[in-house]
């Protein structure tokens, strides 16, 4: 669009702001023709040219020939034509303003209106010929722009990971993921990816990984940071606890960083890179991401297969893993070509935030107040937080707060006397005869707070010996 804006500027400048004057330039052949015509009137000159050697012909052609040619009259352009051209210029200048203000949709409309108005003027060849320098520049730039688009676009032959569209399983999922309820889920997942896409692509590039891996969370979690599988995998990249801890992901009562989009993405990038180094094949690396590297290695050794297709033919791999790569390929192709598959995507806006490093425990209510927001927003920006405060034993914890609030947050936090104003927490072991109402009254809190802090869904689910984490109310005087 930047090139288009520049080119339209050149075009409008040529057609509107410049005086349309005739331009004549003679080629060597035209000059020779004029010389012959002149010699026909002057025989001695003709004989002189005919007797010249080849070496002198170019010198003869370069000689200035004075030709008395009447200057053609400049066409008279009607008021209607001039009005159309001025209207085209007006549309163009408005389009530039909207584009620079960030309203590209409105700018696109005005650029198109500018070209329509110019076409309506029905300018003649004289006008266009006298603007040929600007037009040459415009078309040359368009050619360069198209060439750049082809070299950087998501064309099929630009993928690092092989995309086999002719595979029967891939065809099946291309159809399944582009219609019906399943198509709606894929559509929403792709739209939700807008929140994290820029961040993920940046990390993939940092680790030297293929761009198309940005679509792997569609298969794993439908781009839902809170998604938890039946077996306990969690987050965008569906890490199991043991695997996540291998990549220094914190998982405890206070925090579960598998739900932190950036930290889990870095862990996934490291793991995927290790898998590729191990198997030297992206399809096998992806299958290992689903199956586990040691499980896939056993399957390969058992079947003496060297690729996923052979493992499938020899029934050496679980069905879920067998279908994993075709699902990824389908999501990638649809994600790069949504309109081709009938999906009109409206991507979520990228999440914007400021970051502050905390060395002390801060109640989320205090954090929200210092940032001028609410606890719900703080939790949305920090989905890894599980408790009512920032995590214990985590020096330098990075808290995300709404964009543009960092300075105010730091100032307000420095003026806050109690960063964790409640009594902290008490561990209480359930005894015979206890129920939530009695425990809540004992610690001057509420049943709803007890249920929320301990993830209790059923009031009758208490067990003797169960340990509860309780935040006593302000009226609690101690046991």
Secondary structure, DSSP 4 states (H G I P E B T S, - for coil): -HHHHHHHHHHHIIIIIS---------HHHHHHHHHHHHHH-HHHHHHHHT--HHHHHHHHHS------PPPPPPPPPHHHHHHHHHHHHHHHHHHHHHHTT-HHHHHHHHHHHHHHHHHT---HHHHHTTHHHHHHHHHHHHHHHHHHHHHS--GGG-SS---TTSHHHHHHHHHTTSHHHHHHHHHHHHHGGGTHHHHHHHHHHTT--GGGGGHHHHHHTT-TT-B-TTS-BTTTTB-HHHHHHTT--BSSSBBGGG-HHHHHHHHHHHHHHHHHHHS-HHHHHHHHHH-HHHHHHHHHHHT-SSHHHHHHTT-S-HHHHHHHHHHHHHHHHHHSTGGGT----PPPPP-EEEEEESS--BHHHHHHHHTS-HHHHHHHTTTB-SSBSPTT-TTEEEEEETT-HHHHHHHHHT-S-TT-S---EEEE--TT--HHHHHHHTT--HHHHHHHTT---TT---TT-EEEE---TT----
